[in-house]
Amino acid sequence: MSYALRTTVLLGSFWLLVFLAGIYLVHFKMGSEEKDLIVKEHQLQEELSESEELVANLPAFNEDLEESRERWENRSKTIPKQEASHETYAYVDKILSSRKTTLDFDYYSTEEGDSGEVHYSNYRLSGEARFIDLYRFIWYIEHLPRYLRINSLQLAEESVEREGFDASKHWVRFDMSLSALSADRPGFDEVLYAADLKPPSGSHDPFRPPVKVVPKIPPNTKGLPNVFESTLRALTPTQAYLTDQNGELKTLELGDEVYLGKLADILPDENRVVFDLDRLYPSRRVSLSIKAAK
């Protein structure tokens, strides 16, 4: 084999190896790296999208944070670091001793446990009282600094009469479940805002039978025709003739005043007139018709 031929074969083999190596790099190794880069690109796009969403929601987060901070700084309730059954009873008894009350109940400890860093004790109060005294007791529990949570309250009217008490002051039997909390956490036992503790006003009693309001009807000082005691005698398209409560014949036109109202309409085709009694409570419209001759 000549020198030129050997050189040509060597060069051809060299370039074939270079070509095959290029094919391997492009189609296999670089293809795999391309797929990895595409996956990483998608991941970065997702992270960027999440970051943009967080940035967009940042004002709302700041607003919620500011609201929570304001509520914390203006809190009016305390949770003690430790709690015991006799201490909670003493607190309740102190509320009752602040003013004369008919509240009388039995006090039971029912359950206690832990929820996260907060310890809770459940109690049951079962007894009776006048409704207004029970209402005041609940009002003080809700407004005094110590945090007691009322879980449930059942009420029933108590019909037993008691000596020395007005029968109109209705009594109720009640069964109340409440929880006392404690937590050894900074700031929980401090109050930065003092609530307004004016005693509750009003004496509404839902167990008292409702009193029907009797409307006051003004007296008929002008001697006007009372349509409830009058009789329609005749009518024309513009006038109505009736006999009033005193037996006197009265002539009325549209708009003329009668006792508690006025003449609102004359209906000759129907042989009747309509009065609008707007000073009667509730107001109403009353019709008078000509009675057919027997």
C-alpha positions in Angstrom: 0.0 0.0 0.0 1.4 3.3 -1.0 2.2 6.1 1.4 -0.6 8.4 0.0 -3.2 5.7 0.4 -2.2 5.0 4.0 -2.4 8.7 4.8 -5.8 8.9 3.2 -7.1 5.9 5.2 -5.7 7.3 8.5 -7.2 10.7 7.9 -10.6 9.2 7.0 -10.6 7.1 10.1 -9.7 10.1 12.2 -12.5 12.2 10.8 -15.0 9.3 11.2 -14.1 9.0 14.9 -14.6 12.8 15.3 -18.0 12.6 13.5 -19.1 9.7 15.7 -17.9 11.4 18.8 -19.8 14.5 17.7 -23.0 12.5 17.1 -22.7 11.0 20.6 -22.1 14.3 22.3 -25.0 16.1 20.5 -27.6 13.4 20.5 -27.0 11.5 23.7 -25.0 13.4 26.3 -26.1 17.0 25.4 -29.6 15.8 24.8 -29.8 14.5 28.4 -28.3 17.7 29.7 -30.9 19.6 27.7 -33.7 17.7 29.3 -32.3 18.5 32.8 -32.0 22.1 31.9 -35.7 22.2 30.7 -36.8 20.6 34.0 -34.7 23.1 36.0 -36.2 26.0 33.9 -39.8 24.8 34.7 -38.9 24.6 38.4 -37.4 28.1 38.4 -40.5 29.4 36.6 -42.8 27.9 39.3 -40.6 29.3 42.1 -40.7 32.7 40.4 -44.5 32.5 40.0 -44.8 31.7 43.7 -42.5 34.5 44.6 -44.6 37.0 42.5 -47.8 35.7 44.2 -46.2 36.3 47.6 -45.2 39.8 46.6 -48.7 40.5 45.3 -50.2 39.2 48.6 -47.7 41.1 50.8 -50.0 44.1 51.3 -52.8 41.8 52.5 -50.4 40.0 54.8 -49.2 43.3 56.3 -52.8 44.4 56.8 -53.7 41.2 58.6 -50.5 41.5 60.7 -51.3 45.1 61.6 -54.9 44.1 62.6 -53.6 41.2 64.8 -51.1 43.5 66.4 -53.7 46.1 67.1 -56.0 43.6 68.6 -53.2 42.2 70.8 -52.2 45.7 72.0 -55.8 46.5 72.8 -56.7 43.2 74.5 -59.0 43.4 77.5 -58.8 39.8 78.6 -56.2 38.0 80.7 -55.3 34.3 80.9 -53.5 33.5 84.1 -50.3 31.4 84.2 -51.9 28.9 86.5 -55.5 28.0 87.3 -57.1 26.0 90.1 -60.7 25.1 90.7 -61.0 27.0 94.0 -59.5 30.1 92.4 -62.0 30.1 89.6 -64.8 29.6 92.2 -63.5 32.5 94.2 -63.5 34.7 91.1 -67.1 33.7 90.3 -68.1 34.3 93.9 -66.5 37.8 93.8 -68.6 38.7 90.8 -71.8 37.6 92.8 -70.8 39.5 95.9 -70.4 42.8 94.0 -74.2 43.4 94.3 -77.3 41.8 95.7 -78.4 38.8 93.6 -80.8 35.9 93.6 -78.3 33.7 91.7 -77.9 30.3 93.5 -76.1 27.3 91.9 -74.1 24.2 92.4 -70.5 24.2 91.1 -68.9 21.1 89.5 -65.5 20.4 88.0 -66.1 18.2 85.0 -62.9 17.9 82.9 -59.4 19.3 82.4 -56.6 18.9 79.9 -54.1 20.5 77.6 -54.4 21.9 74.1 -51.0 22.9 72.8 -49.5 25.3 75.4 -52.9 26.1 76.9 -54.4 24.3 79.9 -58.2 24.2 80.2 -60.6 23.3 83.0 -64.3 22.8 82.4 -66.9 23.6 85.0 -70.6 23.2 85.3 -72.9 25.7 87.1 -76.4 24.4 87.7 -79.0 26.5 89.6 -81.7 29.1 89.5 -82.1 32.8 89.6 -84.3 35.7 88.4 -83.5 36.2 84.7 -82.2 39.7 85.1 -79.6 38.5 87.7 -78.5 35.7 85.5 -78.2 38.2 82.6 -76.0 40.5 84.8 -73.8 37.5 85.8 -73.2 36.6 82.2 -72.5 40.2 81.3 -69.8 40.5 83.9 -68.2 37.2 82.8 -68.0 38.6 79.3 -66.7 42.1 80.3 -64.4 41.5 83.3 -60.7 41.0 82.5 -60.4 37.3 83.4 -61.1 35.1 80.4 -63.9 32.5 81.0 -65.5 30.9 78.0 -69.1 30.0 78.2 -69.5 26.8 76.1 -73.3 26.2 76.5 -76.3 27.6 78.4 -79.7 25.9 78.9 -82.6 27.9 80.3 -86.1 26.8 81.5 -88.8 28.9 83.3 -89.1 28.1 87.0 -92.7 28.4 88.1 -92.2 27.8 91.8 -93.4 30.9 93.9 -91.0 32.3 96.4 -91.8 34.1 99.6 -90.7 37.7 99.6 -90.4 38.0 95.8 -92.8 39.7 93.3 -94.6 37.0 91.3 -94.1 39.0 88.1 -90.3 38.6 88.5 -89.9 35.3 86.7 -87.3 32.8 87.7 -85.3 30.5 85.5 -83.4 27.3 86.0 -80.1 27.2 84.2 -77.4 24.8 83.3 -74.1 26.5 82.2 -70.9 25.0 81.0 -67.8 27.2 81.0 -64.0 26.8 80.6 -61.2 28.5 82.5 -57.9 28.7 80.6 -54.3 29.1 81.8 -51.0 29.5 79.9 -47.5 30.3 80.9 -46.8 32.6 78.0 -45.6 36.2 78.1 -48.3 38.9 78.0 -51.2 36.6 78.5 -51.7 37.7 82.1 -51.5 41.4 81.3 -54.3 43.8 80.3 -53.3 46.8 78.2 -56.8 48.1 77.7 -59.4 48.5 80.5 -62.9 47.8 79.4 -65.8 50.1 80.3 -67.5 48.2 83.2 -70.7 50.2 83.5 -73.4 47.8 84.9 -75.8 46.4 82.2 -79.0 48.4 81.8 -82.4 47.2 80.9 -84.7 44.7 82.4 -86.1 42.8 79.5 -87.3 39.3 80.5 -88.0 36.9 77.6 -89.9 34.6 80.1 -92.4 37.3 81.0 -95.6 37.1 78.9 -95.8 39.8 76.4 -98.1 42.7 77.2 -100.4 43.7 74.4 -100.2 47.4 73.8 -103.6 49.0 73.9 -103.7 52.0 71.5 -105.0 55.2 72.9 -107.9 56.5 70.9 -108.4 60.2 71.1 -111.9 61.4 72.3 -114.4 62.7 69.8 -114.4 66.2 71.1 -115.7 67.8 67.9 -118.8 65.6 67.7 -117.7 64.2 64.3 -119.6 61.3 62.7 -118.4 58.0 64.0 -118.5 55.7 61.0 -118.8 52.6 63.2 -122.1 53.9 64.7 -123.5 55.7 61.5 -125.8 54.5 58.8 -125.5 55.5 55.1 -128.9 56.8 53.8 -128.2 58.2 50.3 -125.5 59.4 48.0 -124.8 61.3 44.9 -121.6 61.4 42.8 -120.2 64.2 45.0 -122.0 63.8 48.4 -122.9 61.2 51.0 -125.9 61.5 53.4 -125.7 59.5 56.7 -127.2 59.4 60.1 -124.5 59.7 62.8 -124.3 58.2 66.3 -126.6 60.9 67.6 -129.3 60.3 65.0 -128.5 63.5 63.2 -128.4 63.6 59.3 -125.0 64.7 58.1 -123.9 65.6 54.5 -120.3 64.8 53.6 -118.2 65.5 50.6 -114.9 64.0 49.5 -112.2 64.9 52.1 -114.6 65.9 54.8 -113.5 65.0 58.3 -115.1 62.2 60.3 -114.1 60.8 63.7 -110.5 59.3 63.3 -110.3 60.0 59.6 -112.0 61.4 56.5 -114.3 60.5 53.6 -111.9 59.0 50.9 -114.2 57.8 48.1 -117.8 57.9 46.9 -119.0 54.9 44.8 -122.5 55.5 43.5 -122.5 52.4 41.2 -121.9 50.3 44.3 -124.1 52.2 46.7 -121.2 52.7 49.2 -118.7 55.1 50.5 -115.1 54.5 51.8 -113.6 56.2 54.8 -109.8 56.4 55.5 -109.3 56.2 59.3 -105.7 57.2 59.4 -105.8 58.3 63.1 -106.8 54.8 64.1 -104.0 52.4 65.1 -103.4 50.5 63.0 -105.0 52.6 60.3 -107.7 51.1 58.2 -110.3 51.7 55.5 -113.9 51.3 56.3 -116.9 51.1 53.9 -120.5 52.0 54.5 -123.2 50.8 52.2 -126.9 51.7 51.8 -128.9 49.0 53.4 -131.5 47.5 51.0 -135.1 48.0 52.0 -136.8 44.9 53.4 
